[in-house]
C-alpha cells in the first residue's frame, strides 16, 4: 500500500490542470511541477531560478503585483487571486490561485507554495454572459427610448381631441386611449429604470 507521501508525489506529478510552483523567500522558482508545465508551457529547466514574475502579465509586473502578492501572503498567511497569467508562448491563461507562505518550526518564512488552476474556459463564459447582458440592457434602453418618442404626441393629440366641440360623444374611446397611453408610459418608465 502506498504511503501518503507517495500518493502526494503521484498527485503532484500527474496533475495537469493545477500548476504547483514552489518559491524561495524572494519569490524565485525552486520547484516547478508537471501541472505548471501543462498550464503555463515552461519546463522546469526553463523556470528554476527565475522570478515568479515571469508568469505575470506586463501590466501586473508594472503595478508590482508579484511583490505585493508575496507581501500579502507573508502578512496574512495567504494571497488569493483570479487573474491573467502569461504562458511561455505569450498567450494568456485566466487562473484562480493561492500563494501561501511555507514556514519553518520557528515561524520564519522559508518559501512559498503557489497553486494555480486554469479557468480560462470559465472566464470566457463569464465574459460572454456579461456581453449578452450588456447587449440586452442596450436593446431595452433603445426600445424604451424609441417607444417614448411616439407616446408624447399621441397623448397630446388625445388631450386636444378631448377639448374639441362634440368631444363628449368620444368620451368612452378617448378615456380608453388615455388609460392605455398612461399604461404604456409607465411601462416605458419601468424599462428605462
N, CA, C and O of each residue as an XYZ file, in Angstrom:
772
protein
N       0.847     -1.184      0.000
C       0.000      0.000      0.000
C       0.891      1.245      0.000
O       1.899      1.304      0.703
N       0.502      2.227     -0.794
C       1.297      3.448     -0.921
C       1.127      4.330      0.307
O       0.064      4.359      0.929
N       2.189      5.043      0.644
C       2.136      5.982      1.768
C       1.513      7.295      1.304
O       1.368      7.550      0.108
N       1.155      8.110      2.275
C       0.583      9.416      1.957
C       1.576     10.246      1.142
O       1.186     10.950      0.211
N       2.846     10.161      1.494
C       3.871     10.913      0.766
C       3.978     10.441     -0.686
O       4.131     11.251     -1.600
N       3.897      9.120     -0.888
C       3.966      8.577     -2.251
C       2.749      9.005     -3.063
O       2.871      9.363     -4.234
N       1.574      8.967     -2.434
C       0.350      9.394     -3.132
C       0.406     10.878     -3.478
O       0.005     11.287     -4.567
N       0.909     11.678     -2.538
C       1.043     13.107     -2.808
C       1.984     13.339     -3.975
O       1.698     14.168     -4.840
N       3.094     12.628     -4.017
C       4.057     12.766     -5.125
C       3.396     12.396     -6.449
O       3.595     13.075     -7.457
N       2.599     11.303     -6.446
C       1.893     10.892     -7.666
C       0.894     11.969     -8.100
O       0.784     12.295     -9.282
N       0.175     12.511     -7.121
C      -0.787     13.583     -7.434
C      -0.077     14.762     -8.072
O      -0.519     15.270     -9.102
N       1.011     15.198     -7.474
C       1.740     16.359     -7.988
C       2.361     16.079     -9.353
O       2.417     16.966    -10.204
N       2.825     14.853     -9.565
C       3.433     14.500    -10.851
C       2.401     14.314    -11.953
O       2.704     14.537    -13.125
N       1.194     13.911    -11.600
C       0.204     13.557    -12.610
C      -0.850     14.633    -12.861
O      -1.577     14.563    -13.852
N      -0.942     15.613    -11.990
C      -1.934     16.680    -12.177
C      -1.573     17.518    -13.395
O      -0.423     17.930    -13.548
N      -2.540     17.769    -14.253
C      -2.307     18.557    -15.461
C      -3.097     19.866    -15.487
O      -2.833     20.730    -16.324
N      -4.050     20.019    -14.588
C      -4.830     21.254    -14.594
C      -4.521     22.183    -13.429
O      -5.018     23.308    -13.375
N      -3.704     21.714    -12.506
C      -3.283     22.537    -11.369
C      -1.776     22.735    -11.445
O      -1.006     21.776    -11.396
N      -1.372     23.985    -11.566
C       0.055     24.314    -11.570
C       0.502     24.473    -10.121
O      -0.032     25.308     -9.390
N       1.467     23.683     -9.713
C       2.031     23.791     -8.368
C       3.459     24.298     -8.533
O       4.287     23.686     -9.207
N       3.719     25.438     -7.892
C       5.013     26.111     -8.026
C       5.551     26.388     -6.622
O       4.825     26.874     -5.754
N       6.821     26.076     -6.409
C       7.466     26.352     -5.125
C       8.458     27.488     -5.323
O       9.207     27.515     -6.299
N       8.450     28.428     -4.379
C       9.284     29.626     -4.479
C      10.173     29.758     -3.254
O       9.825     29.290     -2.170
N      11.326     30.400     -3.434
C      12.158     30.737     -2.285
C      11.584     31.996     -1.632
O      10.637     32.568     -2.171
N      12.111     32.446     -0.508
C      11.539     33.623      0.170
C      11.515     34.892     -0.686
O      10.705     35.785     -0.438
N      12.395     34.982     -1.691
C      12.422     36.167     -2.552
C      11.454     36.057     -3.725
O      11.290     37.021     -4.472
N      10.809     34.906     -3.903
C       9.858     34.745     -4.996
C      10.446     34.117     -6.246
O       9.843     34.190     -7.317
N      11.618     33.500     -6.126
C      12.222     32.808     -7.269
C      11.785     31.351     -7.269
O      11.623     30.745     -6.210
N      11.594     30.792     -8.456
C      11.091     29.428     -8.593
C      12.173     28.424     -8.188
O      13.291     28.451     -8.703
N      11.812     27.537     -7.251
C      12.706     26.447     -6.847
C      12.057     25.079     -7.107
O      12.718     24.045     -7.016
N      10.781     25.085     -7.424
C      10.066     23.860     -7.766
C       8.990     24.155     -8.799
O       8.165     25.051     -8.623
N       9.016     23.379     -9.886
C       8.081     23.593    -10.993
C       7.549     22.222    -11.369
O       8.196     21.472    -12.100
N       6.366     21.901    -10.865
C       5.846     20.553    -11.046
C       5.141     20.383    -12.395
O       4.915     21.351    -13.121
N       4.807     19.150    -12.706
C       4.273     18.799    -14.037
C       3.059     19.644    -14.429
O       2.941     20.065    -15.580
N       2.169     19.889    -13.487
C       0.979     20.691    -13.805
C       1.337     22.099    -14.226
O       0.661     22.684    -15.073
N       2.403     22.659    -13.641
C       2.838     24.011    -14.016
C       3.284     24.025    -15.467
O       2.992     24.969    -16.202
N       3.992     22.977    -15.883
C       4.403     22.898    -17.287
C       3.182     22.762    -18.188
O       3.124     23.393    -19.244
N       2.204     21.949    -17.789
C       0.999     21.757    -18.601
C       0.194     23.051    -18.720
O      -0.303     23.371    -19.800
N       0.062     23.789    -17.633
C      -0.763     25.011    -17.637
C      -0.025     26.189    -18.271
O      -0.618     26.962    -19.024
N       1.272     26.329    -17.967
C       1.991     27.542    -18.367
C       3.007     27.342    -19.498
O       3.511     28.321    -20.050
N       3.309     26.102    -19.844
C       4.151     25.839    -21.008
C       5.652     25.817    -20.778
O       6.382     25.296    -21.622
N       6.133     26.348    -19.696
C       7.569     26.337    -19.396
C       7.956     24.989    -18.797
O       7.186     24.413    -18.029
N       9.123     24.486    -19.132
C       9.635     23.298    -18.457
C      10.267     23.736    -17.140
O      10.533     24.917    -16.919
N      10.497     22.766    -16.281
C      11.149     23.068    -15.002
C      12.523     23.677    -15.243
O      12.917     24.617    -14.553
N      13.251     23.149    -16.214
C      14.576     23.676    -16.517
C      14.552     25.135    -16.944
O      15.498     25.877    -16.680
N      13.484     25.547    -17.596
C      13.368     26.944    -18.039
C      12.972     27.885    -16.903
O      13.254     29.082    -16.964
N      12.326     27.356    -15.875
C      11.809     28.233    -14.820
C      12.613     28.220    -13.525
O      12.579     29.200    -12.781
N      13.328     27.149    -13.236
C      14.066     27.101    -11.972
C      15.048     28.263    -11.877
O      15.842     28.505    -12.786
N      14.975     28.974    -10.755
C      15.839     30.124    -10.518
C      15.280     31.446    -11.026
O      15.790     32.511    -10.676
N      14.242     31.389    -11.845
C      13.643     32.632    -12.378
C      12.602     33.178    -11.408
O      12.019     32.419    -10.634
N      12.364     34.481    -11.443
C      11.330     35.052    -10.568
C       9.939     34.625    -11.032
O       9.684     34.463    -12.225
N       9.066     34.449    -10.076
C       7.681     34.092    -10.414
C       7.019     35.188    -11.252
O       6.025     34.936    -11.934
N       7.566     36.393    -11.199
C       7.030     37.496    -12.009
C       7.021     37.146    -13.495
O       6.287     37.764    -14.266
N       7.822     36.170    -13.908
C       7.878     35.745    -15.308
C       6.500     35.372    -15.840
O       6.208     35.606    -17.013
N       5.653     34.798    -14.996
C       4.338     34.339    -15.463
C       3.251     35.392    -15.303
O       2.103     35.156    -15.680
N       3.596     36.547    -14.753
C       2.620     37.624    -14.592
C       2.570     38.460    -15.880
O       3.544     38.523    -16.629
N       1.438     39.087    -16.116
C       1.294     39.946    -17.294
C       2.195     41.170    -17.142
O       2.542     41.544    -16.021
N       2.576     41.793    -18.246
C       3.373     43.018    -18.147
C       2.677     44.098    -17.310
O       3.333     44.838    -16.576
N       1.356     44.183    -17.423
C       0.621     45.194    -16.650
C       0.748     44.923    -15.156
O       0.965     45.847    -14.372
N       0.612     43.650    -14.758
C       0.740     43.310    -13.336
C       2.169     43.514    -12.836
O       2.374     43.952    -11.704
N       3.150     43.199    -13.671
C       4.544     43.435    -13.260
C       4.784     44.926    -13.060
O       5.448     45.324    -12.103
N       4.241     45.760    -13.965
C       4.417     47.214    -13.845
C       3.768     47.743    -12.563
O       4.259     48.705    -11.973
N       2.671     47.120    -12.131
C       1.980     47.535    -10.900
C       2.631     46.966     -9.649
O       2.262     47.339     -8.536
N       3.601     46.062     -9.818
C       4.243     45.452     -8.656
C       3.423     44.335     -8.039
O       3.600     44.012     -6.865
N       2.527     43.740     -8.816
C       1.647     42.695     -8.297
C       2.401     41.478     -7.768
O       2.031     40.970     -6.710
N       3.447     40.978     -8.450
C       4.132     39.799     -7.901
C       4.711     40.052     -6.504
O       4.602     39.195     -5.627
N       5.319     41.208     -6.295
C       5.885     41.550     -4.990
C       4.777     41.743     -3.948
O       4.906     41.314     -2.802
N       3.700     42.389     -4.364
C       2.568     42.623     -3.466
C       1.959     41.284     -3.020
O       1.595     41.113     -1.856
N       1.858     40.354     -3.951
C       1.308     39.041     -3.626
C       2.155     38.347     -2.550
O       1.607     37.737     -1.632
N       3.489     38.437     -2.660
C       4.375     37.858     -1.653
C       4.173     38.533     -0.294
O       4.130     37.863      0.738
N       4.051     39.858     -0.302
C       3.856     40.602      0.948
C       2.540     40.214      1.621
O       2.494     40.005      2.833
N       1.468     40.120      0.824
C       0.158     39.758      1.385
C       0.208     38.354      1.969
O      -0.272     38.131      3.080
N       0.782     37.407      1.238
C       0.873     36.025      1.738
C       1.691     35.973      3.023
O       1.323     35.282      3.973
N       2.792     36.698      3.049
C       3.661     36.714      4.236
C       2.902     37.284      5.443
O       3.009     36.761      6.552
N       2.139     38.356      5.219
C       1.434     39.028      6.319
C       0.136     38.334      6.720
O      -0.178     38.238      7.907
N      -0.617     37.850      5.736
C      -1.956     37.312      6.018
C      -2.039     35.790      6.017
O      -3.074     35.224      6.370
N      -0.960     35.127      5.624
C      -0.991     33.672      5.588
C      -1.485     33.109      4.269
O      -1.508     31.893      4.081
N      -1.876     33.970      3.369
C      -2.310     33.546      2.030
C      -2.600     34.771      1.179
O      -2.949     35.833      1.695
N      -2.454     34.613     -0.112
C      -2.855     35.647     -1.069
C      -3.592     34.915     -2.187
O      -3.005     34.127     -2.928
N      -4.882     35.190     -2.290
C      -5.698     34.548     -3.324
C      -5.895     35.509     -4.477
O      -5.923     36.726     -4.296
N      -6.031     34.944     -5.658
C      -6.271     35.804     -6.813
C      -6.955     35.048     -7.930
O      -6.888     33.822     -8.010
N      -7.604     35.792     -8.777
C      -8.138     35.344    -10.065
C      -7.635     36.384    -11.042
O      -8.092     37.527    -11.036
N      -6.689     35.985    -11.886
C      -6.100     36.971    -12.790
C      -5.492     36.283    -13.993
O      -5.345     35.062    -14.045
N      -5.146     37.118    -14.957
C      -4.449     36.623    -16.144
C      -2.988     36.372    -15.814
O      -2.352     37.153    -15.106
N      -2.467     35.274    -16.336
C      -1.044     34.970    -16.295
C      -0.602     34.724    -17.735
O      -1.434     34.543    -18.624
N       0.705     34.718    -17.960
C       1.230     34.597    -19.321
C       1.930     33.248    -19.478
O       2.780     32.868    -18.672
N       1.551     32.543    -20.529
C       2.203     31.276    -20.867
C       3.508     31.559    -21.609
O       3.770     32.684    -22.034
N       4.303     30.528    -21.750
C       5.580     30.629    -22.457
C       5.393     31.161    -23.874
O       6.212     31.942    -24.358
N       4.311     30.738    -24.547
C       4.091     31.155    -25.941
C       3.482     32.557    -26.052
O       3.180     33.019    -27.152
N       3.303     33.235    -24.904
C       2.786     34.605    -24.911
C       1.273     34.692    -24.770
O       0.744     35.778    -24.536
N       0.562     33.569    -24.908
C      -0.884     33.605    -24.706
C      -1.175     33.749    -23.218
O      -0.308     33.538    -22.370
N      -2.393     34.106    -22.932
C      -2.769     34.328    -21.537
C      -3.690     33.223    -21.044
O      -4.484     32.658    -21.796
N      -3.555     32.938    -19.770
C      -4.388     31.943    -19.107
C      -5.026     32.617    -17.896
O      -4.336     33.243    -17.091
N      -6.351     32.485    -17.770
C      -7.053     33.028    -16.608
C      -6.936     31.976    -15.511
O      -7.422     30.854    -15.657
N      -6.294     32.345    -14.424
C      -6.030     31.372    -13.371
C      -6.604     31.831    -12.040
O      -6.539     33.003    -11.670
N      -7.157     30.873    -11.352
C      -7.596     31.079     -9.978
C      -6.532     30.438     -9.107
O      -6.195     29.269     -9.297
N      -6.002     31.185     -8.160
C      -4.890     30.618     -7.413
C      -4.736     31.154     -6.014
O      -5.447     32.053     -5.566
N      -3.767     30.555     -5.346
C      -3.440     30.953     -3.988
C      -1.931     30.828     -3.807
O      -1.298     29.919     -4.343
N      -1.377     31.750     -3.052
C       0.033     31.720     -2.666
C       0.061     31.648     -1.145
O      -0.537     32.484     -0.467
N       0.756     30.647     -0.612
C       0.835     30.502      0.848
C       2.299     30.487      1.280
O       3.146     29.913      0.596
N       2.592     31.113      2.410
C       3.965     31.049      2.923
C       4.221     29.670      3.527
O       3.335     29.073      4.138
N       5.425     29.183      3.350
C       5.855     27.924      3.963
C       6.811     28.303      5.090
O       7.834     28.947      4.857
N       6.471     27.899      6.312
C       7.199     28.358      7.494
C       7.966     27.211      8.156
O       7.533     26.059      8.153
N       9.108     27.566      8.717
C       9.885     26.599      9.500
C       9.248     26.482     10.889
O       8.319     27.227     11.199
N       9.729     25.561     11.730
C       9.126     25.396     13.061
C       9.145     26.666     13.908
O       8.299     26.826     14.788
N      10.088     27.569     13.664
C      10.147     28.815     14.441
C       9.209     29.883     13.877
O       9.087     30.962     14.457
N       8.546     29.597     12.755
C       7.608     30.560     12.166
C       8.197     31.420     11.078
O       7.494     32.255     10.510
N       9.471     31.241     10.768
C      10.093     32.029      9.706
C       9.691     31.518      8.328
O       9.537     30.313      8.127
N       9.523     32.425      7.391
C       9.150     32.044      6.026
C      10.385     31.506      5.316
O      11.381     32.212      5.150
N      10.304     30.229      4.895
C      11.411     29.594      4.174
C      11.102     29.472      2.681
O      11.954     29.054      1.896
N       9.893     29.834      2.301
C       9.496     29.782      0.897
C       8.007     29.982      0.763
O       7.317     30.343      1.716
N       7.528     29.741     -0.440
C       6.101     29.897     -0.727
C       5.651     28.756     -1.628
O       6.436     28.193     -2.390
N       4.378     28.432     -1.521
C       3.754     27.488     -2.443
C       2.664     28.219     -3.206
O       1.812     28.879     -2.611
N       2.696     28.100     -4.509
C       1.690     28.757     -5.363
C       0.965     27.665     -6.133
O       1.595     26.832     -6.785
N      -0.360     27.672     -6.054
C      -1.173     26.715     -6.798
C      -2.130     27.509     -7.676
O      -2.885     28.351     -7.190
N      -2.087     27.227     -8.981
C      -2.965     27.895     -9.949
C      -3.829     26.862    -10.641
O      -3.386     25.743    -10.900
N      -5.043     27.231    -10.934
C      -5.914     26.383    -11.750
C      -6.337     27.166    -12.973
O      -6.826     28.291    -12.867
N      -6.148     26.571    -14.123
C      -6.532     27.200    -15.388
C      -8.050     27.286    -15.451
O      -8.732     26.262    -15.505
N      -8.580     28.508    -15.444
C     -10.025     28.747    -15.521
C     -10.357     29.633    -16.716
O     -11.339     30.375    -16.699
N      -9.529     29.548    -17.752
C      -9.761     30.349    -18.959
C     -11.135     30.060    -19.535
O     -11.802     30.970    -20.027
N     -11.568     28.804    -19.481
C     -12.880     28.431    -20.001
C     -14.004     29.131    -19.239
O     -14.969     29.599    -19.843
N     -13.879     29.202    -17.927
C     -14.895     29.853    -17.098
C     -14.902     31.355    -17.361
O     -15.967     31.966    -17.449
N     -13.722     31.950    -17.485
C     -13.621     33.393    -17.764
C     -14.294     33.717    -19.090
O     -14.984     34.731    -19.202
N     -14.103     32.871    -20.092
C     -14.733     33.097    -21.398
C     -16.257     33.043    -21.283
O     -16.959     33.839    -21.907
N     -16.761     32.111    -20.489
C     -18.208     32.012    -20.290
C     -18.749     33.237    -19.556
O     -19.793     33.775    -19.922
N     -18.039     33.669    -18.528
C     -18.467     34.853    -17.766
C     -18.479     36.082    -18.671
O     -19.432     36.861    -18.654
N     -17.423     36.253    -19.458
C     -17.348     37.400    -20.364
C     -18.460     37.354    -21.403
O     -19.034     38.389    -21.745
N     -18.770     36.156    -21.911
C     -19.838     36.023    -22.904
C     -21.186     36.385    -22.286
O     -21.995     37.070    -22.911
N     -21.426     35.926    -21.062
C     -22.683     36.263    -20.381
C     -22.770     37.752    -20.088
O     -23.829     38.359    -20.248
N     -21.658     38.340    -19.659
C     -21.655     39.781    -19.383
C     -21.911     40.562    -20.662
O     -22.640     41.554    -20.649
N     -21.319     40.123    -21.763
C     -21.549     40.785    -23.054
C     -22.999     40.685    -23.476
O     -23.571     41.647    -23.988
N     -23.606     39.505    -23.260
C     -25.014     39.320    -23.611
C     -25.898     40.221    -22.754
O     -26.854     40.817    -23.248
N     -25.570     40.316    -21.463
C     -26.347     41.182    -20.571
C     -26.204     42.647    -20.972
O     -27.179     43.397    -20.935
N     -24.998     43.059    -21.355
C     -24.783     44.437    -21.808
C     -25.593     44.720    -23.071
O     -26.208     45.778    -23.197
N     -25.589     43.767    -24.004
C     -26.359     43.948    -25.247
C     -27.853     44.015    -24.947
O     -28.581     44.793    -25.562
N     -28.306     43.195    -23.998
C     -29.717     43.209    -23.635
C     -30.098     44.550    -23.008
O     -31.142     45.116    -23.333
N     -29.244     45.061    -22.104
C     -29.528     46.368    -21.488
C     -29.565     47.468    -22.540
O     -30.424     48.349    -22.491
N     -28.643     47.421    -23.485
C     -28.616     48.429    -24.542
C     -29.879     48.338    -25.401
O     -30.460     49.360    -25.767
N     -30.301     47.115    -25.719
C     -31.511     46.934    -26.527
C     -32.737     47.479    -25.799
O     -33.545     48.198    -26.388
N     -32.874     47.133    -24.515
C     -34.029     47.597    -23.740
C     -34.013     49.119    -23.630
O     -35.060     49.758    -23.736
N     -32.838     49.703    -23.419
C     -32.737     51.161    -23.347
C     -33.141     51.825    -24.652
O     -33.851     52.831    -24.653
N     -32.686     51.257    -25.762
C     -33.051     51.790    -27.080
C     -34.545     51.634    -27.321
O     -35.202     52.556    -27.805
N     -35.082     50.455    -26.979
C     -36.513     50.203    -27.156
C     -37.336     51.205    -26.353
O     -38.298     51.773    -26.871
N     -36.968     51.427    -25.094
C     -37.709     52.369    -24.248
C     -37.643     53.777    -24.832
O     -38.644     54.493    -24.854
N     -36.465     54.170    -25.303
C     -36.326     55.499    -25.901
C     -37.192     55.626    -27.153
O     -37.856     56.643    -27.354
N     -37.183     54.604    -27.980
C     -37.969     54.638    -29.227
C     -39.467     54.622    -28.937
O     -40.240     55.229    -29.678
N     -39.887     53.947    -27.884
C     -41.313     53.926    -27.536
C     -41.760     55.252    -26.928
O     -42.892     55.684    -27.145
N     -40.890     55.888    -26.181
C     -41.235     57.155    -25.537
C     -41.539     58.231    -26.591
O     -42.423     59.067    -26.400
N     -40.798     58.198    -27.697
C     -40.978     59.210    -28.752
C     -42.413     59.335    -29.247
O     -42.948     60.443    -29.232
N     -43.069     58.257    -29.685
C     -44.446     58.392    -30.196
C     -45.495     58.596    -29.109
O     -46.591     59.068    -29.412
N     -45.203     58.261    -27.862
C     -46.217     58.393    -26.819
C     -46.579     59.852    -26.532
O     -47.752     60.161    -26.322
N     -45.623     60.723    -26.522
C     -45.894     62.136    -26.197
C     -46.851     62.773    -27.205
O     -47.831     63.389    -26.787
N     -46.609     62.651    -28.523
C     -47.569     63.250    -29.451
C     -48.952     62.597    -29.392
O     -49.962     63.278    -29.566
N     -49.007     61.275    -29.146
C     -50.311     60.613    -29.038
C     -51.082     61.137    -27.826
O     -52.285     61.380    -27.919
N     -50.408     61.311    -26.706
C     -51.064     61.850    -25.511
C     -51.527     63.281    -25.757
O     -52.612     63.678    -25.331
N     -50.691     64.049    -26.451
C     -51.064     65.430    -26.779
C     -52.287     65.470    -27.687
O     -53.185     66.288    -27.487
N     -52.323     64.579    -28.695
C     -53.475     64.517    -29.610
C     -54.744     64.103    -28.870
O     -55.813     64.654    -29.131
N     -54.645     63.155    -27.962
C     -55.813     62.732    -27.188
C     -56.326     63.894    -26.337
O     -57.534     64.090    -26.207
N     -55.405     64.656    -25.765
C     -55.792     65.820    -24.963
C     -56.519     66.857    -25.835
O     -57.528     67.427    -25.418
N     -55.999     67.096    -27.047
C     -56.645     68.045    -27.967
C     -58.036     67.564    -28.379
O     -58.984     68.348    -28.421
N     -58.151     66.261    -28.684
C     -59.458     65.716    -29.084
C     -60.485     65.879    -27.972
O     -61.658     66.146    -28.233
N     -60.036     65.715    -26.725
C     -60.963     65.831    -25.600
C     -61.546     67.248    -25.498
O     -62.631     67.423    -24.943
N     -60.843     68.263    -26.025
C     -61.301     69.656    -25.911
C     -61.940     70.194    -27.183
O     -62.217     71.390    -27.277
N     -62.176     69.335    -28.150
C     -62.865     69.759    -29.374
C     -64.368     69.799    -29.130
O     -64.880     69.098    -28.257
N     -65.085     70.636    -29.917
C     -66.549     70.618    -29.788
C     -67.078     69.223    -30.123
O     -66.635     68.617    -31.099
N     -67.996     68.717    -29.349
C     -68.594     67.399    -29.565
C     -67.748     66.263    -29.007
O     -68.011     65.093    -29.288
N     -66.734     66.603    -28.217
C     -65.847     65.572    -27.670
C     -66.576     64.672    -26.680
O     -66.118     63.568    -26.385
N     -67.723     65.148    -26.163
C     -68.463     64.323    -25.201
C     -68.881     62.999    -25.821
O     -68.957     61.985    -25.127
N     -69.150     63.000    -27.113
C     -69.567     61.772    -27.784
C     -68.403     60.769    -27.866
O     -68.623     59.569    -28.031
N     -67.172     61.268    -27.750
C     -65.994     60.407    -27.836
C     -65.394     60.113    -26.456
O     -64.280     59.596    -26.365
N     -66.123     60.438    -25.389
C     -65.582     60.301    -24.036
C     -65.115     58.872    -23.745
O     -64.040     58.681    -23.176
N     -65.903     57.875    -24.126
C     -65.531     56.480    -23.865
C     -64.241     56.088    -24.580
O     -63.297     55.638    -23.932
N     -64.181     56.253    -25.919
C     -62.952     55.884    -26.631
C     -61.744     56.720    -26.195
O     -60.637     56.195    -26.078
N     -61.958     58.036    -25.953
C     -60.831     58.870    -25.515
C     -60.321     58.439    -24.136
O     -59.118     58.471    -23.879
N     -61.228     58.042    -23.261
C     -60.826     57.557    -21.933
C     -59.965     56.297    -22.054
O     -58.951     56.157    -21.370
N     -60.390     55.376    -22.943
C     -59.599     54.153    -23.139
C     -58.229     54.479    -23.724
O     -57.218     53.917    -23.304
N     -58.200     55.393    -24.701
C     -56.919     55.793    -25.302
C     -56.003     56.401    -24.246
O     -54.819     56.069    -24.189
N     -56.536     57.286    -23.411
C     -55.717     57.935    -22.379
C     -55.227     56.924    -21.339
O     -54.082     57.001    -20.894
N     -56.085     55.979    -20.953
C     -55.657     54.948    -19.987
C     -54.542     54.082    -20.578
O     -53.558     53.776    -19.906
N     -54.711     53.693    -21.841
C     -53.696     52.845    -22.485
C     -52.382     53.611    -22.680
O     -51.300     53.044    -22.523
N     -52.481     54.894    -23.022
C     -51.264     55.699    -23.141
C     -50.566     55.831    -21.789
O     -49.337     55.796    -21.717
N     -51.345     55.982    -20.718
C     -50.771     56.043    -19.374
C     -50.081     54.738    -19.013
O     -48.991     54.742    -18.441
N     -50.719     53.621    -19.347
C     -50.130     52.315    -19.072
C     -48.828     52.138    -19.858
O     -47.825     51.688    -19.304
N     -48.843     52.491    -21.144
C     -47.621     52.399    -21.962
C     -46.539     53.321    -21.416
O     -45.364     52.954    -21.412
N     -46.913     54.501    -20.960
C     -45.933     55.435    -20.387
C     -45.263     54.843    -19.158
O     -44.049     54.959    -18.992
N     -46.072     54.192    -18.270
C     -45.493     53.557    -17.084
C     -44.583     52.381    -17.462
O     -43.546     52.164    -16.835
N     -44.977     51.629    -18.486
C     -44.138     50.529    -18.959
C     -42.802     51.039    -19.468
O     -41.754     50.462    -19.179
N     -42.845     52.126    -20.228
C     -41.606     52.714    -20.748
C     -40.732     53.220    -19.599
O     -39.514     53.041    -19.611
N     -41.364     53.854    -18.605
C     -40.602     54.319    -17.441
C     -39.925     53.144    -16.738
O     -38.765     53.236    -16.335
N     -40.663     52.035    -16.594
C     -40.074     50.839    -15.975
C     -38.914     50.313    -16.791
O     -37.898     49.907    -16.228
N     -39.046     50.311    -18.117
C     -37.954     49.857    -18.977
C     -36.731     50.756    -18.832
O     -35.595     50.282    -18.836
N     -36.975     52.049    -18.706
C     -35.866     52.998    -18.584
C     -35.109     52.781    -17.278
O     -33.900     53.008    -17.220
N     -35.810     52.341    -16.227
C     -35.145     52.083    -14.954
C     -34.375     50.798    -15.029
O     -33.740     50.401    -14.052
